[in-house]
């Protein structure tokens, strides 16, 4: 079996798709055996990340789901038709558009951030309801520069062709704990 893990359309829950038979389940509905095998695979193949997961979410089998949810949220996210976990429970992480890669306080991430520090500032202000003019005033830059940053952010996060990129960007900011 080959599994792909990705966020649902509204970025509110993780989905697990068995690519061999096209069945899709919510991650929280997956059998305990799947979660335990994934937990063991992360422990073995990513020991540093696993230790951070345990420190922040908890040790023991009762916390396996929480650890694997957080690991999956940080290392898998897009539906691309390629397996993230193969039949041997080997983990194939993908490039995820997380703006705080390698700066995450929990240390769950593997890759560098795709967003620049200035773009992260823009995302935070955007999520707080600032329009382009207010962002420009706040950051002491031209409105056109803010607009260019937003365009780049949408492109980097894969939101350019989305029906509601503004809502997705705000959801993204909250999901990645850029705003509270």
C-alpha angles and dihedrals in degrees: 000000000000119000132200121197121200144150118265120247093276095044091238103115140021118245127203118208123192099217093199096062101015095238115151126201135172110257091239089058096053117116116266089242091062092050092046093050091047090047091052091047092052090047091053102039101033105030096161093052091043092055090052090049091051093047093052103033102025143264126263136054093285088068097045094101093052091048093048093045091054093043091049093046090054099041107031126037117133130076101234102148093247123114119256092187124027130207091275090052092249108159119232105188119198135210104276123196096235112148094210100052111157090004094071109127090224096051096225095133130095106189139060120263116268092203122075120232089255091052090052089053089051092050091051093050091045091053089051089058101259115152122216093268094051091046090052091051093046094049097036093236134118120277089237089057090053089049090051091050091051091049090051092047091053090049095047093047094045093244098121096099096036122121092229108022093160093057092044091051091051091047089048091053092052095042090053093046094242087134132022 
